[in-house]
Amino acid sequence: MNAREGNSHAAVRRLCVCCALVMLLAASGAASATASDPLIGLWMIRDERTGEPRALVRIAERGDEYQGIIEKGLRGPNAESHYCDKCEGERRGRPLLGMTILSGVKKRGEVYGGGEILDPDSGKVYDCRLTLQKGGKQLQVRGFIGTPLLGETRTWYRVDQAAP
């Protein structure tokens, strides 16, 4: 190998090392941004009447939006249907487990909004706004049609931080 080939191999190695470092930094930056996002994680929904746990919903970031998927039902064997019997369209009759009930949500300052939420009990889809409370331990979930003034708020409770 002559000196010219040696220099070009060294340049390629340096370029590969630089690319690897850039990729490592980008990956660690993305991971720390996700880990520091207080909305991401597992949330418990409680029955508003009885206070009993009903379901666990995992909120994750997909692209620049958030979505929530029912990860586990907690209703017990005597509960009403485990299927979305009142839903319309493609969700009708589908299992609640694994169903996306929160979608299209984006961060807007201290509030998350712009998306929609499905109420599996009624089968209705509402606009929604999410607000973290009590240091990220509670999530105020407001479902509404048109304006947040005409809606209902439910509290979800944090079970854990972001998924491993």
C-alpha positions as YAML, in Angstrom:
chain: A
units: angstrom
residues:
- id: 1
  name: MET
  ca: [0.00, 0.00, 0.00]
- id: 2
  name: ASN
  ca: [1.39, 3.36, -0.92]
- id: 3
  name: ALA
  ca: [1.14, 6.58, 1.10]
- id: 4
  name: ARG
  ca: [-1.78, 7.87, -0.94]
- id: 5
  name: GLU
  ca: [-3.87, 4.70, -0.28]
- id: 6
  name: GLY
  ca: [-2.95, 4.85, 3.42]
- id: 7
  name: ASN
  ca: [-4.20, 8.45, 3.63]
- id: 8
  name: SER
  ca: [-7.49, 7.58, 1.91]
- id: 9
  name: HIS
  ca: [-8.08, 4.60, 4.24]
- id: 10
  name: ALA
  ca: [-7.39, 6.84, 7.24]
- id: 11
  name: ALA
  ca: [-9.83, 9.44, 5.89]
- id: 12
  name: VAL
  ca: [-12.52, 6.78, 5.43]
- id: 13
  name: ARG
  ca: [-11.94, 5.51, 8.99]
- id: 14
  name: ARG
  ca: [-12.21, 9.05, 10.38]
- id: 15
  name: LEU
  ca: [-15.41, 9.60, 8.41]
- id: 16
  name: CYS
  ca: [-16.89, 6.33, 9.72]
- id: 17
  name: VAL
  ca: [-15.96, 7.25, 13.31]
- id: 18
  name: CYS
  ca: [-17.53, 10.71, 12.88]
- id: 19
  name: CYS
  ca: [-20.72, 9.21, 11.44]
- id: 20
  name: ALA
  ca: [-20.93, 6.71, 14.29]
- id: 21
  name: LEU
  ca: [-20.52, 9.50, 16.87]
- id: 22
  name: VAL
  ca: [-23.21, 11.62, 15.21]
- id: 23
  name: MET
  ca: [-25.62, 8.66, 15.16]
- id: 24
  name: LEU
  ca: [-24.85, 7.86, 18.80]
- id: 25
  name: LEU
  ca: [-25.45, 11.45, 19.87]
- id: 26
  name: ALA
  ca: [-28.69, 11.64, 17.88]
- id: 27
  name: ALA
  ca: [-29.94, 8.38, 19.40]
- id: 28
  name: SER
  ca: [-29.08, 9.43, 22.94]
- id: 29
  name: GLY
  ca: [-30.73, 12.82, 22.41]
- id: 30
  name: ALA
  ca: [-33.93, 11.18, 21.16]
- id: 31
  name: ALA
  ca: [-33.92, 8.72, 24.06]
- id: 32
  name: SER
  ca: [-33.45, 11.45, 26.65]
- id: 33
  name: ALA
  ca: [-36.17, 13.59, 25.05]
- id: 34
  name: THR
  ca: [-38.58, 10.65, 25.24]
- id: 35
  name: ALA
  ca: [-37.55, 9.75, 28.78]
- id: 36
  name: SER
  ca: [-38.11, 13.33, 29.93]
- id: 37
  name: ASP
  ca: [-41.58, 13.60, 28.37]
- id: 38
  name: PRO
  ca: [-43.97, 13.26, 31.32]
- id: 39
  name: LEU
  ca: [-46.97, 12.25, 29.18]
- id: 40
  name: ILE
  ca: [-45.35, 9.05, 27.96]
- id: 41
  name: GLY
  ca: [-46.03, 6.01, 30.11]
- id: 42
  name: LEU
  ca: [-48.72, 3.78, 31.54]
- id: 43
  name: TRP
  ca: [-51.92, 5.33, 32.93]
- id: 44
  name: MET
  ca: [-54.80, 3.80, 34.92]
- id: 45
  name: ILE
  ca: [-58.38, 4.71, 34.14]
- id: 46
  name: ARG
  ca: [-60.78, 4.39, 37.07]
- id: 47
  name: ASP
  ca: [-64.56, 4.04, 36.95]
- id: 48
  name: GLU
  ca: [-65.99, 7.49, 37.70]
- id: 49
  name: ARG
  ca: [-68.86, 6.04, 39.75]
- id: 50
  name: THR
  ca: [-67.12, 3.34, 41.79]
- id: 51
  name: GLY
  ca: [-63.47, 4.38, 41.69]
- id: 52
  name: GLU
  ca: [-62.52, 0.84, 40.67]
- id: 53
  name: PRO
  ca: [-59.69, 0.40, 38.14]
- id: 54
  name: ARG
  ca: [-61.02, -0.19, 34.61]
- id: 55
  name: ALA
  ca: [-58.07, -0.25, 32.24]
- id: 56
  name: LEU
  ca: [-54.41, 0.56, 31.71]
- id: 57
  name: VAL
  ca: [-53.59, 2.79, 28.74]
- id: 58
  name: ARG
  ca: [-50.06, 3.19, 27.42]
- id: 59
  name: ILE
  ca: [-49.37, 6.63, 25.95]
- id: 60
  name: ALA
  ca: [-46.50, 6.71, 23.47]
- id: 61
  name: GLU
  ca: [-45.16, 9.19, 20.96]
- id: 62
  name: ARG
  ca: [-45.56, 8.26, 17.29]
- id: 63
  name: GLY
  ca: [-43.78, 10.76, 15.10]
- id: 64
  name: ASP
  ca: [-44.87, 14.18, 16.30]
- id: 65
  name: GLU
  ca: [-48.12, 12.91, 17.85]
- id: 66
  name: TYR
  ca: [-49.16, 10.92, 20.89]
- id: 67
  name: GLN
  ca: [-51.44, 7.93, 20.97]
- id: 68
  name: GLY
  ca: [-52.89, 5.85, 23.76]
- id: 69
  name: ILE
  ca: [-53.57, 2.13, 23.48]
- id: 70
  name: ILE
  ca: [-55.48, -0.03, 25.96]
- id: 71
  name: GLU
  ca: [-52.80, -2.33, 27.30]
- id: 72
  name: LYS
  ca: [-54.80, -4.20, 29.93]
- id: 73
  name: GLY
  ca: [-58.42, -4.44, 31.00]
- id: 74
  name: LEU
  ca: [-59.04, -4.36, 34.75]
- id: 75
  name: ARG
  ca: [-62.81, -4.76, 34.79]
- id: 76
  name: GLY
  ca: [-63.01, -8.32, 36.13]
- id: 77
  name: PRO
  ca: [-65.00, -11.33, 34.95]
- id: 78
  name: ASN
  ca: [-68.45, -9.84, 35.64]
- id: 79
  name: ALA
  ca: [-67.78, -6.69, 33.63]
- id: 80
  name: GLU
  ca: [-69.74, -5.59, 30.65]
- id: 81
  name: SER
  ca: [-68.39, -6.56, 27.23]
- id: 82
  name: HIS
  ca: [-64.67, -6.68, 26.55]
- id: 83
  name: TYR
  ca: [-65.46, -5.57, 22.99]
- id: 84
  name: CYS
  ca: [-66.30, -2.17, 21.57]
- id: 85
  name: ASP
  ca: [-69.95, -3.06, 20.95]
- id: 86
  name: LYS
  ca: [-71.13, 0.56, 20.67]
- id: 87
  name: CYS
  ca: [-68.31, 1.74, 18.43]
- id: 88
  name: GLU
  ca: [-68.96, 2.63, 14.82]
- id: 89
  name: GLY
  ca: [-67.02, 1.66, 11.72]
- id: 90
  name: GLU
  ca: [-63.98, -0.58, 11.86]
- id: 91
  name: ARG
  ca: [-63.83, -0.53, 15.68]
- id: 92
  name: ARG
  ca: [-67.30, -2.05, 16.09]
- id: 93
  name: GLY
  ca: [-67.13, -5.43, 17.83]
- id: 94
  name: ARG
  ca: [-63.34, -5.34, 18.10]
- id: 95
  name: PRO
  ca: [-61.55, -6.26, 21.35]
- id: 96
  name: LEU
  ca: [-60.83, -3.33, 23.64]
- id: 97
  name: LEU
  ca: [-57.44, -4.81, 24.48]
- id: 98
  name: GLY
  ca: [-54.93, -3.32, 22.04]
- id: 99
  name: MET
  ca: [-57.38, -0.69, 20.78]
- id: 100
  name: THR
  ca: [-56.12, 2.85, 20.15]
- id: 101
  name: ILE
  ca: [-58.41, 5.18, 22.09]
- id: 102
  name: LEU
  ca: [-56.27, 8.33, 22.00]
- id: 103
  name: SER
  ca: [-54.75, 9.66, 18.78]
- id: 104
  name: GLY
  ca: [-53.51, 12.76, 17.00]
- id: 105
  name: VAL
  ca: [-52.55, 14.57, 20.21]
- id: 106
  name: LYS
  ca: [-49.75, 17.15, 20.01]
- id: 107
  name: LYS
  ca: [-47.95, 19.14, 22.68]
- id: 108
  name: ARG
  ca: [-49.05, 22.78, 22.86]
- id: 109
  name: GLY
  ca: [-47.07, 24.47, 25.60]
- id: 110
  name: GLU
  ca: [-48.07, 22.89, 28.92]
- id: 111
  name: VAL
  ca: [-51.19, 21.30, 27.42]
- id: 112
  name: TYR
  ca: [-51.57, 18.44, 24.95]
- id: 113
  name: GLY
  ca: [-54.41, 18.71, 22.46]
- id: 114
  name: GLY
  ca: [-55.62, 18.66, 18.91]
- id: 115
  name: GLY
  ca: [-56.37, 14.96, 18.93]
- id: 116
  name: GLU
  ca: [-59.32, 12.78, 19.69]
- id: 117
  name: ILE
  ca: [-60.35, 10.21, 22.26]
- id: 118
  name: LEU
  ca: [-62.73, 7.28, 22.04]
- id: 119
  name: ASP
  ca: [-65.11, 6.49, 24.88]
- id: 120
  name: PRO
  ca: [-65.51, 2.71, 24.46]
- id: 121
  name: ASP
  ca: [-68.58, 2.70, 26.74]
- id: 122
  name: SER
  ca: [-70.57, 4.96, 24.42]
- id: 123
  name: GLY
  ca: [-68.65, 4.34, 21.19]
- id: 124
  name: LYS
  ca: [-68.35, 8.10, 20.69]
- id: 125
  name: VAL
  ca: [-65.23, 9.95, 19.61]
- id: 126
  name: TYR
  ca: [-64.48, 13.35, 21.12]
- id: 127
  name: ASP
  ca: [-61.91, 16.09, 20.67]
- id: 128
  name: CYS
  ca: [-59.56, 16.05, 23.63]
- id: 129
  name: ARG
  ca: [-57.18, 18.07, 25.72]
- id: 130
  name: LEU
  ca: [-54.73, 16.57, 28.22]
- id: 131
  name: THR
  ca: [-53.20, 18.39, 31.17]
- id: 132
  name: LEU
  ca: [-50.66, 16.91, 33.58]
- id: 133
  name: GLN
  ca: [-51.30, 17.53, 37.26]
- id: 134
  name: LYS
  ca: [-49.62, 16.78, 40.61]
- id: 135
  name: GLY
  ca: [-46.10, 16.60, 39.21]
- id: 136
  name: GLY
  ca: [-47.08, 14.27, 36.37]
- id: 137
  name: LYS
  ca: [-48.83, 11.73, 38.62]
- id: 138
  name: GLN
  ca: [-52.29, 12.58, 37.32]
- id: 139
  name: LEU
  ca: [-53.60, 13.40, 33.88]
- id: 140
  name: GLN
  ca: [-56.72, 15.48, 33.34]
- id: 141
  name: VAL
  ca: [-58.35, 14.15, 30.16]
- id: 142
  name: ARG
  ca: [-61.01, 16.49, 28.78]
- id: 143
  name: GLY
  ca: [-63.28, 15.15, 26.07]
- id: 144
  name: PHE
  ca: [-65.47, 17.65, 24.22]
- id: 145
  name: ILE
  ca: [-67.27, 18.44, 20.99]
- id: 146
  name: GLY
  ca: [-66.28, 21.73, 19.38]
- id: 147
  name: THR
  ca: [-65.17, 23.70, 22.42]
- id: 148
  name: PRO
  ca: [-63.54, 22.54, 25.68]
- id: 149
  name: LEU
  ca: [-66.23, 24.50, 27.56]
- id: 150
  name: LEU
  ca: [-68.75, 21.86, 26.53]
- id: 151
  name: GLY
  ca: [-67.18, 18.66, 27.72]
- id: 152
  name: GLU
  ca: [-66.28, 16.35, 30.55]
- id: 153
  name: THR
  ca: [-63.00, 15.80, 32.40]
- id: 154
  name: ARG
  ca: [-61.73, 12.48, 33.71]
- id: 155
  name: THR
  ca: [-58.61, 11.85, 35.77]
- id: 156
  name: TRP
  ca: [-56.12, 9.18, 34.79]
- id: 157
  name: TYR
  ca: [-53.45, 8.02, 37.25]
- id: 158
  name: ARG
  ca: [-49.81, 7.29, 36.42]
- id: 159
  name: VAL
  ca: [-48.75, 3.68, 36.88]
- id: 160
  name: ASP
  ca: [-45.17, 4.00, 35.60]
- id: 161
  name: GLN
  ca: [-42.86, 6.07, 33.46]
- id: 162
  name: ALA
  ca: [-42.05, 5.37, 29.83]
- id: 163
  name: ALA
  ca: [-41.92, 1.76, 28.69]
- id: 164
  name: PRO
  ca: [-38.50, 0.10, 28.87]
...
